[in-house]
Amino acid sequence: MDDVRVVSESPKGDEVIALMGFPGSGLVGSISMQYLVDNAGFEYIGSITSKYFPPVAMMVDGVINAPIRIYSKDSYVAFVSDIPIHASICYEVTQGILSWLKNYNVKKIVILAGIVTNTPEKRVFGVASEPSYLEELKDKTEVLPMGSISGMPGSLFTECKSLGIPAVGFLGETVPTPDPRSSVSVLKVLNEVYNFNVDIEPLIEQAEEIEASMQKMAEQVQKNESDSDVPKREHLPMYG
């Protein structure tokens, strides 16, 4: 599609497994995927651009990064996004990605995402486009009995189902704020299923630091409200 342009080298391997990580609940998909490509020996091979994307250039250590990047290692090709994809353009972006992947022998699409629940656990739920594809997940994840998947993960699953492309997903139980601890749970399962052998200890330490910072911030907010004559707010603003 002309409106969604993939500029990339060809992925390696005869049978490609495509890994997808887009911002969503808890930023689980993007945190997990970026950590994986940074620590599992993936190489940058290309990017995705579109007139639909916001006019934003990502910068890391003074170097510009494309908002959606493509990496490759062995038979794996990984898509990492720093920008949330608006619901109104998910179909177009999904079509652009799958149209590019049609040029290669795609064995499977693997989708990483978060799912908000009402419990503090960090379980990982397994979902698939067909019952037979759940076999590799059922001993390592909990099968989600019912629910809905929105955004890019939902769009990807729907289109893969329609086109007959095998697709599986790892949904980390999360909260509506950046949640590296949920990403740790997802990466543990990925290590077991696909033998990436990624060291997740640094991400665990990062999760502990974020949690400590959030706890300190919450205590400071509570103290400020206690010391203030202004009536207390019932709810703090929530971002996710």
Disulfide bonds with the S-S distance in Angstrom:
none
